[in-house]
Amino acid sequence: MNGSNSLTIESALDAGHLSRLQIWIMVLCGAIALIDGFDTQAIAFVAPHIASAWRVAPSSFGPVFGAGLLGSFAGALIMGPLGDRIGRKPALLLSVSIFAAGSLITAFVSSVGVLIGMRFVTGFGLGGALPCFIALASEYAPKRRRESLVSLMFCGFPVGAVIGGLVSEGMVSLWGWQSVFIAGGLLPIAIAAVFIPVVPESIGHLASRGRFAEIRQILARMGLSASDDLMRAPPPLRVTVSRLFAEKRAAGTLLLWATLFLSLLLTYLLINWIPLVARAVGANVRAAVIAVSLLNLGAVCGCLVIGWLADRYPPPRVIGCAYAAGAVAIFLIGQTQHSAVLLCATAFFAGVLSIGAQMCTVSFCASFYDTTVRSTGVGWAMGIGRFGAIVGPVLGGLLLSAGVDAAALFVTAAAVSIGAGGVMWVMALTVSDDPEHPGRFARVSSKRHLAD
């Protein structure tokens, strides 16, 4: 687009084709998401090797897993609002520094107690990075393609989980368990070295602070401009969690929290207990790794399709339908009593529908909030979701301790997916289309897409 065009800041981003800068922002934010997914999955497969090397009971690693999730919970709640105060980029880089340092130090620990502490630190950084890179990617995505682009960016998480599951075993056998954490610490440093000079601060955040000279430089990098009389923003409001419930956002905020709580509870229940079903059908450890990897791979495929549909139809309805359909696949996981092939197939389709829907819920969450509270909104929603991630594995353990078999466990998981879908349908009925509503979702007609 010709740089002489006079456009508002938001319409400038919406009007043209994706620039090289916008693509780089999506790629680098996706790379950070990949590190998060890598760490989440790798620790589950490295833990048995650490237990063997230290001669401790595997059961002692329950607090290790819990500490990482608890750290993610705290990081999302704290760093999300910080991203709205000081900017997405500095808050994100601070979070990346924390989890890189935590991962590198983990390679040199020699006791379970210290390992628990370092998993909390690493989790804090990972959880803190999440709302910052989601908000940053959302604010550089054209509105008409925001759901699909942010979902595509967030594909880094399940891709990282697949990589973590597939390569961690080989890395341990070649270089020891420490190599996994060294890689987990060096990779974010390498990504940050590219991120710092390439990715600018959020234009929306800069506008809210009146930093228009920087905005002009960023727009120039994309071949765009905005006139002086239109490049104005109201003075920044004090960022508090209470603002998530102001301006008619209360119902939407609570419904998003409920959806992500149920969705992450479901995700971590599946990741932790699909290997149990694999053992029940006589499959080996490699088959369990493949089944969990297919769950994550399915999520990548699912979020692309669901995100594409959500750009064309009301996102809560599309996402709600996907959760409901995913419940069928999850139910069938528990029925694969004698076939590892069927287990892998049902795990894949559960990932396509239910986990793909979760990823699109995250991108919808980013579009639900305006730029002044976006990082806070995403941070708190993901923080509540991380609490669900803590509850999921514990719930599975309690059900099995109570004598519930694997089939009934996945019936429960299917019910959770239906519950998440139901909440999103309530969201569709509750959130207004009114253009004056700050928490609205956009109905995009096919005619508009043809025009674009």
C-alpha positions, -999 to +999 in steps of 0.1 A: +000+000+000+012+035-008+027+052+023+009+085+015-025+071+023-040+087+054-055+061+077-063+056+113-039+033+132-063+004+133-076+007+098-040+009+085-034-025+099-067-038+086-066-024+051-036-039+034-020-073+029+001-089+056+035-072+056+068-089+061+070-073+096+036-087+106+047-122+094+079-120+114+059-110+145+037-141+141+066-164+135+087-152+165+057-152+189+050-187+176+086-197+184+082-186+220+049-206+222+069-236+208+094-233+238+064-233+262+050-265+246+085-281+245+090-276+282+055-288+291+059-321+274+096-328+278+096-327+316+070-355+317+094-378+297+126-367+314+113-372+350+117-410+350+154-406+340+160-381+367+143-403+393+166-432+382+197-411+383+189-397+418+175-430+430+143-415+442+107-427+439+088-416+408+059-406+431+081-378+445+078-360+411+042-350+417+052-318+434+077-311+406+049-312+380+027-292+402+053-265+408+057-258+371+019-254+367+017-233+398+045-211+385+026-207+352-005-197+371+013-170+391+033-158+360+002-153+339-016-133+366+014-111+374+030-105+340-002-100+321-011-068+339+026-058+338+024-061+300-004-035+299+016-012+322+051-012+307+044-027+273+041-061+258+077-063+245+096-056+278+073-078+298+077-106+273+115-103+273+116-103+310+095-135+311+117-151+285+148-142+306+132-158+336+123-191+320+156-193+301+175-189+333+153-213+352+157-240+326+195-236+324+199-237+362+177-269+363+204-288+344+227-284+374+204-292+403+209-324+423+179-326+446+142-328+443+137-298+466+158-275+444+142-290+413+108-281+426+119-245+431+134-242+396+103-257+380+083-229+397+107-203+384+106-217+349+069-221+350+065-185+361+085-172+331+066-194+307+032-184+321+042-148+321+053-149+284+019-163+273-004-133+276+023-109+263+030-127+231-007-135+225-016-098+230+013-087+208+004-111+179-033-101+182-026-064+179-005-068+147-030-092+131-056-076+107-090-078+124-106-097+095-081-125+099-073-122+136-088-155+148-070-176+122-036-158+124-034-158+162-045-195+163-019-203+137+007-185+158-004-204+189+002-236+170+037-233+182+026-247+216+014-281+204+042-283+178+066-277+207+049-304+227+052-329+198+089-320+195+094-323+232+078-358+233+097-371+203+132-357+208+136-358+246+141-395+248+168-394+221+186-364+237+186-382+271+201-413+256+229-393+238+238-365+262+219-372+295+188-356+309+205-323+315+207-317+278+169-312+276+170-283+300+201-268+284+183-268+251+152-254+268+173-225+281+195-218+250+166-218+225+147-188+240+180-169+242+185-175+205+149-165+198+152-133+219+184-123+200+163-121+168+131-109+185+147-077+201+158-060+169+129-072+147+097-070+167+084-036+178+062-027+207+024-030+203+011-001+182-020+000+204+001+003+236+022+030+220-009+050+210-024+048+245+009+064+257+010+090+230+042+077+215+032+086+179+067+091+165+075+054+172+041+045+156+050+063+124+083+044+122+065+011+126+039+019+100+066+030+076+082-004+080+048-018+067+044+008+040+015+025+059+008+059+075-017+076+097-025+113+097-018+136+126-054+145+132-065+108+133-035+095+153-048+103+187-057+082+217-073+089+251-050+092+281-041+058+294-063+044+322-049+028+353-047-009+346-064-030+372-081-064+372-114-047+380-114-032+345-120-067+332-155-064+347-162-028+336-178-015+304-201-046+300-172-071+301-181-089+333-202-117+318-178-123+290-148-123+313-164-149+336-174-171+307-139-170+292-125-180+326-149-209+329-141-221+293-104-220+297-105-236+332-125-265+318-105-267+286-070-268+302-084-292+329-094-314+299-060-310+281-038-320+310-061-348+320-057-363+285-020-357+283-014-374+317-038-403+313-037-413+277-004-432+285-025-452+311-049-463+283-019-472+261-006-496+288-041-510+292-041-521+255-007-536+259+012-508+240+047-499+248+061-465+260+068-454+224+031-459+215+021-438+244+044-410+232+030-413+197-006-411+210+001-379+230+021-365+201-009-372+178-032-354+203-010-323+199-006-327+162-044-329+159-046-296+178-024-279+151-047-292+123-079-283+143-069-248+152-063-240+115-097-252+104-116-238+135-097-205+132-106-202+095-143-208+103-142-184+133-131-156+109-163-161+089-189-170+116-194-160+152-163-174+170-181-186+202-205-207+182-178-222+160-156-230+191-186-243+211-195-268+183-159-280+181-158-287+219-191-306+216-179-327+186-146-333+204-164-350+233-173-379+210-136-385+201-127-383+238-154-408+247-140-432+221-105-430+236-118-449+266-134-475+243-101-485+225-095-514+249-076-537+225-062-515+197-032-491+199-041-480+163-076-469+174-061-452+204-039-431+183-067-423+158-091-412+185-064-392+203-057-373+170-094-364+165-097-354+201-068-330+195-084-317+162-117-308+179-113-302+216-077-290+219-080-271+186-110-254+201-090-245+232-064-228+210-090-208+192-106-198+226-072-182+234-072-162+202-109-152+208-099-141+243-073-117+228-099-101+205-125-098+232-105-072+251-094-038+239-057-029+237-056-011+271-064-043+291-057-070+265-026-084+282-043-083+316-074-100+302-055-128+285-031-132+315-060-137+339-079-160+316-048-181+310-040-180+347-074-194+356-070-219+328-036-230+344-054-236+376-076-260+356-044-276+344-034-283+380-068-298+388-070-321+357-042-346+366-053-346+402-089-353+393-078-382+371-058-397+400-087-393+424-111-410+400-088-439+394-081-442+432-119-444+437-120-475+414-131-457+382-119-476+351-102-460+321-134-460+300-153-441+327-124-416+331-128-406+295-165-403+298-158-377+325-133-360+302-159-360+274-184-343+298-158-316+305-155-309+268-193-307+265-193-283+294-167-260+277-187-260+245-219-251+265-201-222+281-191-209+247-227-211+235-238-191+265-210-166+254-226-165+219-260-156+234-246-132+260-220-111+242-235-083+220-228-075+184-233-038+191-203-019+177-202+002+208-197-029+230-160-032+239-163-069+243-182-077+211-173-103+185-173-094+149-197-111+125-178-112+092-199-118+061-188-137+030-193-105+009-168-087+030-142-114+024-149-114-013-144-077-013-111-080+006 
